[in-house]
Amino acid sequence: MADIEMEKTHILQKYLDLDQRGKVIAEYVWIDGTGNLRSKGRTLNKKVTSIDQLPEWNFDGSSTNQAPGNDSDVYLKPAAFYPDPFRRGDNIVVLAECFNNDGTPNKFNHRHEAAKLFQAHESEEIWFGLEQEYTLFDQYDQVYGWPKGGFPAPQGPYYCGVGAGRVHARDLIEAHYRACLYAGLEISGINAEVMPSQWEFQVGPCTGIKMGDELWMARYLLHRVAEEFGVKISFHPKPLKGDWNGAGCHTNVSTKNMRAPGGMKYIDEAIDKLAKRHSEHIKLYGTDNEMRLTGRHETASMTSFSSGVANRGASIRIPRSVAKEGYGYFEDRRPASNIDPYLVTGIMCETICGAIENADMSKEFDRESQ
């Protein structure tokens, strides 16, 4: 089997090395109606140097749970583009927003509302860093690398582990890391997580809407790399029942005032605001998150809000170094691994910086259900 895969790779490379004769391939990527990613490619006549050079496009929304069959066209409006680590050269991957044919944002397009908030609060210079945890499964939906029909040893040696039996699929993880760097994403690190075959990558710090853009693109690249290794990626917050850690997307936040000396005052004020809107945030913090936020396995309870210094069992953790220096950032540990980052960063901005007219992130999830 390995020899066959190597031969296929060799054959493919022969075609990837062909001259494209000045043409450029743009792979358009979007978020569908189930929170998954879709993509399709198109040929452009020249190298792209700015977002306004990219044409709008469309797709069949009835096949992606985004539109009815009798009015199925959904439009793709380019929002950001990156060098393509798979095709390379001048080829690009394009992150696109989805719009209906009347010009309104598709109900699953949460970027649109979040962008309004960040634009209104641009002077706050709000930074985010997201810690994306995920789990690897094989093609038969078994946890990758686990004993067939059994379980590995209990958690303990796997977090940031080294060595056979402790770490699985490091080759895939390294490939994804390099793909993100090639694409110019602000990927700031990787590590093996507490449960075997669970990993994490961190993206950021990014300002405002760029955070959601880069996390979605990093997820896309992860799925594409894993596809080549025959591995499935799960962002479910509790992929396995029992005494195994769940998967989150811890959200690190700071504003210009928080990062300046004396910033602890603004961190405390933000935490007070977050406490008052706990239920609104939880609603946007991921599907099946109640399976993860149990008060065990380094999580807080879903039903109550808490905060503390260096406390990984709290809703909001203040790093020990921040408490010591008196300024910096805080970490929201409530978001699940399957969040839409636009919803999470958007409502965070809305809560700590202030709501604006005609933009309410807490209603975005309700909009999907209509």
TITILUM-83072 format. One record per residue: residue in one letter; x, y, z of N, C-alpha, C in turn. Coordinates in steps of 0.2 Angstrom, whole numbers, padded with zeros to 4 digits, always signed. Layout:
# TITILUM-83072
AXYZXYZXYZ/...
END
This chain:
# TITILUM-83072
M+0004-0006+0000+0000+0000+0000+0004+0006+0000/A+0010+0006+0004+0014+0012+0004+0017+0013-0002/D+0019+0008-0006+0022+0009-0012+0018+0012-0018/I+0011+0010-0017+0006+0012-0022+0005+0020-0021/E+0005+0022-0014+0004+0029-0013+0010+0033-0015/M+0016+0030-0014+0022+0034-0016+0022+0035-0024/E+0020+0030-0027+0020+0030-0035+0014+0035-0037/K+0009+0036-0033+0004+0041-0035+0006+0048-0034/T+0010+0049-0028+0013+0055-0027+0018+0057-0032/H+0022+0052-0035+0027+0054-0040+0023+0056-0046/I+0018+0052-0048+0014+0054-0054+0011+0061-0054/L+0008+0062-0048+0005+0069-0047+0010+0074-0048/Q+0016+0073-0045+0021+0079-0045+0023+0080-0052/K+0023+0075-0057+0024+0077-0064+0020+0082-0067/Y+0014+0082-0065+0009+0087-0067+0009+0093-0064/L+0010+0093-0057+0011+0099-0053+0017+0104-0056/D+0022+0100-0059+0028+0104-0061+0027+0107-0068/L+0021+0106-0071+0020+0108-0078+0019+0116-0078/D+0021+0119-0083+0020+0127-0084+0013+0128-0085/Q+0010+0133-0081+0003+0135-0081+0002+0140-0086/R+0008+0142-0090+0007+0147-0095+0004+0154-0093/G+0006+0156-0088+0004+0163-0085-0003+0163-0082/K-0006+0157-0082-0013+0157-0078-0012+0155-0071/V-0017+0157-0067-0016+0157-0060-0023+0153-0057/I-0022+0148-0053-0028+0145-0050-0029+0148-0043/A-0036+0149-0042-0038+0152-0036-0043+0147-0033/E-0042+0144-0027-0046+0140-0024-0050+0144-0019/Y-0057+0144-0021-0061+0148-0016-0064+0144-0011/V-0063+0146-0005-0065+0142+0001-0071+0146+0005/W-0076+0142+0007-0081+0146+0011-0084+0141+0016/I-0088+0144+0021-0091+0140+0027-0098+0138+0025/D-0100+0132+0025-0106+0130+0023-0112+0130+0028/G-0118+0128+0027-0123+0128+0032-0123+0123+0038/T-0117+0119+0038-0116+0115+0044-0110+0116+0048/G-0107+0122+0046-0101+0124+0050-0095+0120+0047/N-0095+0117+0041-0090+0114+0038-0087+0118+0032/L-0081+0116+0029-0078+0120+0024-0080+0117+0017/R-0080+0121+0012-0081+0119+0005-0076+0123+0001/S-0074+0120-0005-0070+0124-0009-0071+0122-0016/K-0069+0126-0021-0069+0125-0028-0064+0130-0031/G-0061+0127-0037-0056+0131-0040-0058+0134-0047/R-0055+0140-0048-0056+0143-0055-0049+0146-0057/T-0049+0147-0064-0043+0149-0067-0044+0157-0068/L-0038+0160-0066-0038+0168-0067-0032+0169-0072/N-0032+0175-0076-0028+0176-0081-0021+0179-0079/K-0021+0181-0073-0014+0184-0071-0014+0184-0063/K-0008+0185-0061-0006+0185-0054-0010+0190-0050/V-0013+0188-0044-0017+0193-0040-0013+0196-0035/T-0013+0203-0034-0009+0206-0029-0014+0210-0024/S-0020+0211-0026-0025+0214-0021-0032+0211-0021/I-0035+0211-0016-0042+0208-0015-0047+0210-0020/D-0046+0216-0022-0051+0219-0027-0050+0216-0034/Q-0045+0213-0035-0044+0210-0042-0047+0203-0042/L-0050+0200-0037-0053+0194-0037-0060+0194-0039/P-0063+0191-0043-0070+0191-0045-0075+0188-0040/E-0081+0190-0040-0086+0187-0036-0088+0181-0040/W-0090+0176-0036-0092+0169-0039-0098+0167-0036/N-0101+0161-0038-0107+0158-0035-0106+0151-0034/F-0111+0148-0031-0111+0140-0030-0119+0138-0029/D-0120+0132-0029-0127+0129-0028-0128+0128-0020/G-0131+0133-0017-0132+0133-0010-0137+0128-0008/S-0141+0125-0012-0145+0119-0010-0141+0113-0009/S-0135+0112-0011-0131+0107-0010-0126+0108-0004/T-0127+0113+0000-0123+0115+0005-0127+0117+0011/N-0133+0116+0011-0138+0118+0017-0138+0126+0018/Q-0137+0129+0012-0137+0137+0013-0143+0140+0009/A-0146+0136+0005-0152+0139+0001-0157+0134-0001/P-0163+0136-0003-0168+0131-0006-0166+0129-0013/G-0169+0124-0015-0167+0122-0022-0171+0126-0027/N-0176+0130-0026-0179+0134-0031-0176+0141-0031/D-0171+0142-0027-0167+0149-0027-0161+0147-0024/S-0157+0143-0028-0151+0140-0025-0144+0144-0025/D-0144+0149-0029-0138+0153-0030-0136+0157-0024/V-0130+0155-0022-0127+0159-0016-0120+0162-0019/Y-0119+0168-0017-0113+0172-0020-0107+0172-0016/L-0101+0171-0019-0095+0171-0015-0091+0178-0016/K-0090+0181-0011-0087+0188-0011-0080+0187-0007/P-0075+0188-0011-0068+0187-0008-0067+0191-0002/A-0064+0188+0003-0063+0192+0009-0055+0193+0011/A-0052+0187+0009-0044+0187+0010-0041+0182+0006/F-0035+0182+0004-0032+0177+0000-0025+0176+0003/Y-0022+0170+0001-0016+0167+0004-0012+0163-0001/P-0006+0163-0001-0002+0158-0006-0004+0151-0004/D-0005+0147-0010-0007+0141-0010-0002+0136-0008/P-0001+0133-0003+0004+0128-0001+0004+0121-0005/F-0002+0120-0008-0002+0114-0012+0000+0114-0019/R-0003+0120-0022-0001+0121-0029+0005+0125-0030/R+0006+0129-0025+0012+0134-0025+0012+0139-0031/G+0018+0141-0032+0019+0146-0037+0015+0153-0036/D+0011+0155-0041+0007+0161-0040+0000+0159-0038/N-0002+0153-0037-0008+0150-0036-0010+0152-0028/I-0017+0153-0027-0019+0156-0021-0025+0152-0018/V-0026+0153-0012-0032+0150-0009-0036+0157-0006/V-0042+0157-0008-0046+0163-0006-0052+0161-0001/L-0052+0165+0004-0057+0165+0009-0063+0169+0007/A-0069+0167+0006-0074+0171+0004-0080+0171+0008/E-0084+0176+0008-0090+0177+0012-0096+0175+0007/C-0101+0172+0010-0107+0170+0007-0113+0175+0007/F-0116+0177+0001-0121+0182+0001-0127+0179-0003/N-0133+0181-0001-0139+0180-0005-0139+0184-0012/N-0144+0182-0016-0144+0186-0023-0147+0193-0022/D-0150+0194-0016-0152+0201-0015-0147+0206-0011/G-0141+0203-0011-0136+0207-0008-0135+0206+0000/T-0140+0203+0003-0139+0202+0010-0135+0196+0012/P-0131+0196+0018-0127+0191+0020-0131+0184+0021/N-0128+0179+0018-0132+0172+0020-0132+0171+0027/K-0137+0168+0029-0138+0167+0037-0133+0164+0040/F-0128+0160+0037-0123+0157+0040-0116+0161+0039/N-0117+0167+0037-0111+0172+0036-0111+0176+0042/H-0107+0174+0047-0106+0178+0053-0101+0183+0053/R-0097+0182+0048-0091+0187+0047-0094+0194+0046/H-0099+0195+0043-0102+0201+0041-0103+0206+0047/E-0107+0203+0052-0109+0207+0058-0102+0208+0062/A-0098+0203+0063-0092+0204+0067-0088+0209+0064/A-0087+0210+0058-0083+0215+0054-0086+0222+0056/K-0092+0223+0057-0095+0229+0059-0093+0231+0066/L-0093+0226+0070-0091+0228+0077-0083+0230+0077/F-0079+0226+0074-0072+0228+0074-0070+0234+0071/Q-0074+0236+0066-0073+0242+0063-0075+0248+0067/A-0081+0247+0071-0083+0252+0075-0078+0253+0081/H-0075+0248+0083-0070+0248+0089-0063+0248+0087/E-0062+0250+0081-0055+0250+0079-0050+0253+0083/S-0051+0258+0087-0047+0262+0091-0045+0257+0097/E-0049+0252+0099-0047+0248+0105-0041+0243+0103/E-0040+0242+0097-0035+0238+0095-0035+0231+0098/I-0041+0228+0098-0042+0222+0101-0038+0216+0097/W-0034+0212+0101-0030+0207+0099-0033+0200+0101/F-0033+0195+0097-0035+0188+0099-0029+0183+0098/G-0029+0178+0102-0025+0172+0100-0030+0166+0102/L-0031+0162+0097-0035+0156+0097-0031+0149+0098/E-0033+0145+0102-0029+0139+0103-0034+0133+0101/Q-0033+0131+0095-0037+0126+0092-0035+0119+0093/E-0039+0115+0097-0038+0108+0099-0042+0104+0094/Y-0040+0098+0092-0043+0094+0087-0041+0087+0089/T-0045+0082+0086-0043+0075+0087-0043+0071+0080/L-0038+0067+0080-0037+0063+0073-0041+0056+0074/F-0044+0055+0068-0047+0048+0067-0045+0045+0061/D-0045+0038+0060-0043+0035+0054-0049+0035+0050/Q-0049+0031+0044-0054+0031+0039-0060+0027+0041/Y-0059+0023+0046-0064+0019+0049-0067+0022+0055/D-0066+0028+0057-0069+0032+0062-0066+0030+0069/Q-0060+0027+0069-0057+0025+0075-0052+0030+0077/V-0051+0031+0083-0046+0036+0085-0039+0034+0082/Y-0036+0039+0079-0030+0037+0075-0024+0034+0080/G-0021+0029+0078-0016+0026+0082-0018+0022+0089/W-0024+0022+0090-0026+0019+0096-0026+0011+0095/P-0025+0007+0100-0026+0000+0099-0033-0002+0096/K-0033-0007+0091-0039-0009+0088-0043-0013+0093/G-0049-0010+0095-0054-0014+0099-0052-0012+0107/G-0047-0008+0108-0045-0006+0115-0044+0001+0116/F-0040+0002+0121-0039+0009+0123-0031+0010+0125/P-0028+0015+0124-0021+0016+0126-0021+0017+0134/A-0015+0018+0137-0014+0019+0144-0018+0026+0146/P-0020+0027+0152-0023+0033+0154-0019+0039+0153/Q-0022+0045+0153-0019+0051+0151-0014+0052+0156/G-0008+0056+0154-0003+0057+0158+0004+0059+0154/P+0006+0054+0150+0012+0055+0146+0011+0058+0139/Y+0005+0060+0137+0004+0062+0130+0005+0069+0129/Y+0003+0073+0134+0003+0081+0133+0010+0083+0132/C+0011+0086+0126+0018+0088+0124+0023+0082+0124/G+0020+0076+0123+0024+0070+0123+0029+0069+0118/V+0034+0065+0119+0039+0063+0114+0040+0055+0114/G+0040+0053+0108+0042+0045+0108+0036+0041+0105/A+0038+0035+0103+0033+0031+0100+0028+0028+0106/G+0022+0028+0104+0017+0026+0109+0014+0032+0113/R+0017+0037+0113+0015+0043+0116+0012+0049+0111/V+0015+0049+0105+0013+0054+0100+0011+0050+0094/H+0006+0052+0091+0004+0049+0084+0003+0055+0079/A+0005+0053+0073+0004+0057+0067+0008+0064+0067/R+0014+0063+0070+0018+0070+0070+0020+0072+0063/D+0020+0067+0058+0022+0069+0051+0016+0074+0049/L+0010+0072+0050+0004+0076+0048+0004+0083+0051/I+0006+0083+0057+0006+0089+0061+0011+0094+0058/E+0017+0091+0057+0023+0095+0054+0021+0098+0048/A+0018+0094+0043+0016+0096+0037+0011+0102+0037/H+0006+0101+0042+0001+0107+0042+0005+0113+0045/Y+0009+0112+0049+0013+0118+0052+0016+0122+0046/R+0020+0118+0042+0023+0121+0037+0019+0124+0032/A+0013+0121+0030+0008+0124+0026+0005+0130+0028/C+0004+0131+0034+0002+0137+0037+0007+0143+0037/L+0013+0141+0038+0018+0146+0037+0019+0148+0030/Y+0019+0144+0026+0020+0145+0018+0014+0150+0016/A+0008+0149+0019+0002+0153+0017+0002+0160+0021/G+0007+0161+0025+0008+0167+0028+0003+0168+0034/L+0000+0163+0037-0004+0163+0043+0000+0164+0049/E-0003+0168+0054+0000+0169+0060-0001+0163+0065/I+0002+0157+0063+0002+0152+0067+0008+0152+0072/S+0006+0152+0078+0012+0154+0083+0014+0148+0087/G+0011+0142+0086+0014+0136+0089+0010+0130+0088/I+0012+0124+0090+0009+0118+0090+0011+0114+0096/N+0007+0109+0098+0009+0104+0104+0004+0098+0104/A+0006+0093+0106+0002+0087+0107-0002+0088+0113/E-0009+0086+0114-0013+0088+0119-0013+0082+0124/V-0018+0083+0129-0018+0078+0135-0021+0071+0133/M-0026+0071+0128-0028+0064+0126-0024+0062+0120/P-0022+0056+0120-0018+0053+0114-0022+0054+0107/S-0018+0056+0102-0021+0058+0096-0025+0064+0095/Q-0024+0068+0101-0027+0075+0101-0021+0080+0100/W-0022+0085+0096-0017+0090+0095-0020+0097+0096/E-0015+0102+0096-0017+0109+0096-0012+0113+0092/F-0015+0118+0088-0011+0123+0085-0014+0130+0088/Q-0010+0135+0088-0012+0142+0090-0011+0147+0084/V-0016+0151+0084-0016+0156+0079-0016+0163+0082/G-0012+0167+0080-0012+0174+0083-0005+0176+0086/P-0005+0182+0089-0010+0187+0089-0012+0190+0083/C-0019+0191+0082-0022+0194+0076-0027+0199+0079/T-0027+0205+0075-0032+0210+0076-0038+0209+0073/G-0044+0210+0077-0050+0210+0074-0052+0205+0070/I-0055+0206+0064-0058+0201+0060-0053+0196+0057/K-0047+0198+0057-0041+0194+0054-0041+0188+0058/M-0043+0188+0064-0043+0182+0069-0047+0176+0066/G-0053+0178+0064-0058+0173+0062-0055+0170+0055/D-0053+0175+0051-0051+0173+0044-0045+0168+0044/E-0040+0169+0049-0034+0165+0049-0036+0158+0052/L-0040+0158+0057-0042+0152+0060-0046+0147+0055/W-0050+0150+0051-0054+0146+0046-0049+0144+0041/M-0044+0148+0039-0040+0146+0034-0035+0140+0036/A-0033+0141+0043-0029+0136+0046-0032+0129+0046/R-0039+0129+0048-0043+0123+0048-0043+0120+0041/Y-0044+0124+0036-0045+0122+0029-0038+0118+0027/L-0033+0121+0029-0026+0118+0027-0025+0112+0031/L-0028+0111+0037-0027+0105+0041-0031+0100+0038/H-0037+0101+0036-0041+0096+0032-0038+0094+0026/R-0035+0098+0022-0032+0097+0016-0026+0092+0017/V-0022+0094+0022-0016+0090+0023-0018+0083+0025/A-0023+0083+0030-0025+0077+0033-0028+0072+0027/E-0031+0075+0023-0034+0071+0017-0028+0067+0013/E-0023+0070+0013-0017+0067+0009-0014+0061+0013/F-0015+0062+0020-0013+0056+0024-0018+0051+0026/G-0024+0052+0023-0029+0047+0024-0032+0048+0032/V-0032+0054+0035-0034+0055+0041-0040+0060+0042/K-0044+0058+0046-0050+0063+0047-0049+0067+0053/I-0051+0074+0053-0050+0078+0058-0057+0079+0061/S-0057+0079+0068-0063+0080+0072-0062+0086+0076/F-0067+0091+0076-0067+0097+0080-0072+0096+0085/H-0075+0090+0086-0080+0089+0091-0077+0090+0098/P-0081+0094+0103-0078+0096+0109-0077+0090+0114/K-0081+0084+0113-0080+0078+0117-0081+0072+0113/P-0075+0071+0109-0076+0065+0104-0076+0059+0107/L-0074+0058+0113-0074+0051+0116-0077+0052+0123/K-0082+0048+0125-0085+0048+0132-0080+0045+0137/G-0081+0046+0143-0076+0043+0148-0071+0048+0151/D-0066+0045+0154-0061+0049+0157-0055+0052+0152/W-0058+0055+0147-0053+0058+0142-0055+0066+0142/N-0050+0070+0141-0051+0077+0140-0055+0078+0134/G-0059+0084+0134-0062+0086+0128-0058+0091+0124/A-0060+0094+0119-0057+0098+0115-0060+0105+0115/G-0056+0110+0116-0058+0117+0116-0055+0122+0111/C-0057+0128+0111-0053+0133+0107-0052+0139+0112/H-0048+0139+0117-0047+0144+0121-0045+0150+0118/T-0048+0156+0120-0048+0162+0117-0045+0167+0121/N-0039+0170+0119-0035+0175+0122-0036+0181+0120/V-0037+0186+0124-0040+0193+0122-0036+0198+0126/S-0035+0204+0122-0032+0210+0125-0034+0216+0121/T-0035+0221+0124-0036+0228+0121-0030+0232+0122/K-0029+0238+0119-0024+0242+0119-0023+0244+0127/N-0028+0246+0130-0028+0248+0137-0025+0242+0142/M-0027+0236+0140-0025+0230+0144-0018+0229+0143/R-0015+0230+0138-0008+0229+0136-0003+0234+0139/A-0006+0240+0141-0002+0245+0144-0001+0244+0152/P+0004+0247+0155+0005+0247+0162-0002+0249+0165/G-0004+0245+0171-0010+0247+0174-0016+0244+0171/G-0015+0240+0166-0020+0236+0162-0024+0232+0166/M-0022+0229+0171-0026+0225+0175-0033+0227+0177/K-0033+0234+0178-0040+0237+0179-0045+0236+0173/Y-0042+0236+0167-0047+0235+0162-0048+0228+0161/I-0044+0223+0163-0045+0216+0162-0050+0214+0167/D-0050+0217+0173-0055+0216+0179-0062+0219+0176/E-0062+0224+0173-0068+0227+0171-0071+0223+0165/A-0067+0220+0161-0069+0215+0156-0072+0209+0158/I-0069+0206+0164-0072+0200+0167-0078+0201+0170/D-0079+0207+0173-0086+0209+0176-0091+0209+0171/K-0090+0212+0165-0094+0212+0159-0096+0205+0157/L-0091+0201+0156-0092+0194+0154-0096+0190+0158/A-0095+0191+0165-0099+0188+0170-0107+0189+0169/K-0109+0195+0167-0116+0197+0166-0119+0194+0160/R-0115+0192+0155-0117+0189+0149-0115+0182+0148/H-0114+0179+0153-0112+0172+0153-0116+0167+0148/S-0123+0168+0149-0127+0164+0145-0127+0165+0138/E-0127+0172+0136-0126+0174+0129-0120+0171+0126/H-0115+0171+0129-0108+0169+0126-0109+0161+0125/I-0111+0158+0130-0111+0151+0130-0115+0148+0124/K-0120+0152+0122-0125+0150+0117-0121+0150+0110/L-0115+0154+0110-0111+0155+0104-0105+0151+0104/Y-0104+0148+0110-0097+0145+0111-0096+0137+0109/G-0101+0135+0104-0100+0129+0101-0105+0124+0102/T-0106+0119+0098-0111+0114+0098-0109+0108+0103/D-0113+0106+0107-0112+0100+0111-0106+0102+0117/N-0106+0108+0118-0101+0111+0123-0103+0109+0130/E-0109+0107+0131-0111+0105+0138-0108+0098+0139/M-0106+0094+0134-0102+0088+0135-0095+0089+0138/R-0093+0095+0136-0086+0096+0138-0085+0100+0145/L-0090+0105+0145-0089+0110+0151-0093+0107+0157/T-0090+0102+0160-0093+0098+0166-0090+0100+0173/G-0084+0104+0173-0081+0105+0179-0075+0101+0180/R-0074+0096+0175-0069+0091+0176-0064+0092+0170/H-0059+0088+0170-0054+0088+0164-0052+0096+0162/E-0050+0100+0167-0048+0106+0166-0053+0111+0163/T-0059+0110+0165-0065+0115+0162-0069+0117+0168/A-0072+0123+0167-0077+0126+0172-0084+0123+0170/S-0088+0124+0175-0095+0122+0174-0098+0126+0169/M-0103+0123+0165-0106+0127+0159-0111+0132+0162/T-0114+0130+0168-0119+0134+0171-0117+0140+0175/S-0111+0140+0177-0109+0146+0181-0103+0149+0179/F-0102+0155+0180-0096+0159+0178-0091+0159+0184/S-0084+0159+0182-0079+0160+0187-0073+0162+0184/S-0068+0165+0188-0062+0168+0185-0057+0167+0191/G-0051+0167+0189-0045+0166+0193-0038+0166+0190/V-0033+0167+0194-0026+0168+0192-0024+0161+0191/A-0021+0159+0185-0018+0152+0184-0023+0147+0185/N-0029+0148+0185-0034+0142+0186-0037+0140+0180/R-0035+0134+0178-0037+0131+0172-0044+0128+0173/G-0047+0128+0179-0054+0126+0180-0059+0131+0180/A-0057+0137+0178-0061+0143+0179-0063+0145+0172/S-0069+0149+0171-0071+0151+0165-0066+0156+0161/I-0063+0160+0166-0058+0165+0163-0052+0164+0167/R-0046+0163+0164-0040+0162+0167-0036+0168+0166/I-0033+0171+0171-0028+0177+0171-0021+0173+0172/P-0017+0174+0167-0010+0170+0168-0007+0173+0174/R-0003+0169+0177+0001+0171+0183+0006+0177+0181/S+0009+0177+0175+0013+0183+0173+0010+0189+0172/V+0003+0189+0170-0001+0195+0169-0002+0198+0176/A-0004+0193+0181-0006+0196+0188+0000+0199+0191/K+0006+0196+0190+0012+0199+0193+0014+0205+0190/E+0014+0206+0183+0016+0212+0180+0010+0218+0180/G+0004+0216+0181-0001+0220+0181-0004+0223+0175/Y-0003+0219+0169-0006+0221+0163-0004+0215+0158/G-0008+0215+0152-0007+0209+0148-0014+0207+0144/Y-0016+0201+0146-0022+0198+0143-0025+0193+0147/F-0031+0191+0145-0034+0186+0149-0036+0180+0144/E-0038+0174+0147-0040+0168+0142-0047+0166+0144/D-0051+0166+0139-0058+0163+0140-0057+0156+0138/R-0059+0151+0143-0058+0144+0142-0064+0141+0140/R-0070+0144+0140-0076+0141+0138-0077+0139+0131/P-0075+0142+0126-0076+0141+0119-0074+0133+0117/A-0079+0130+0114-0077+0123+0111-0073+0123+0105/S-0070+0117+0104-0066+0117+0098-0069+0118+0091/N-0076+0117+0091-0080+0118+0085-0083+0125+0084/I-0081+0130+0087-0084+0136+0087-0083+0139+0080/D-0087+0144+0078-0086+0149+0073-0083+0155+0076/P-0076+0156+0074-0072+0161+0077-0075+0168+0076/Y-0079+0169+0071-0082+0175+0070-0087+0177+0076/L-0091+0172+0077-0096+0173+0083-0093+0174+0089/V-0087+0170+0091-0084+0171+0097-0080+0178+0098/T-0076+0179+0093-0073+0186+0093-0077+0191+0093/G-0083+0191+0089-0088+0196+0088-0091+0198+0095/I-0094+0192+0098-0097+0194+0104-0093+0196+0110/M-0086+0194+0110-0081+0196+0114-0080+0204+0114/C-0080+0206+0107-0079+0213+0106-0085+0217+0108/E-0091+0214+0107-0097+0217+0108-0098+0218+0116/T-0096+0213+0120-0097+0213+0127-0092+0218+0130/I-0085+0217+0129-0080+0221+0132-0079+0228+0129/C-0081+0229+0123-0080+0236+0120-0087+0240+0119/G-0092+0236+0119-0099+0240+0118-0102+0238+0112/A-0109+0237+0112-0113+0235+0106-0114+0241+0102/I-0115+0240+0096-0116+0246+0091-0123+0245+0088/E-0126+0250+0085-0132+0250+0082-0132+0245+0076/N-0138+0241+0075-0139+0236+0070-0134+0230+0070/A-0130+0229+0075-0126+0223+0076-0127+0220+0082/D-0129+0214+0083-0130+0210+0089-0128+0203+0088/M-0122+0201+0090-0119+0194+0089-0123+0189+0093/S-0126+0191+0098-0130+0186+0102-0136+0183+0098/K-0138+0187+0093-0144+0185+0089-0142+0181+0083/E-0135+0180+0082-0133+0177+0076-0135+0170+0076/F-0134+0166+0081-0136+0159+0081-0143+0158+0080/D-0147+0163+0083-0155+0162+0082-0156+0163+0074/R-0152+0167+0071-0153+0168+0064-0152+0162+0060/E-0148+0158+0062-0147+0151+0058-0153+0147+0059/S-0156+0147+0064-0162+0143+0066-0168+0144+0062/Q-0168+0150+0060-0174+0153+0056-0176+0149+0050/
END
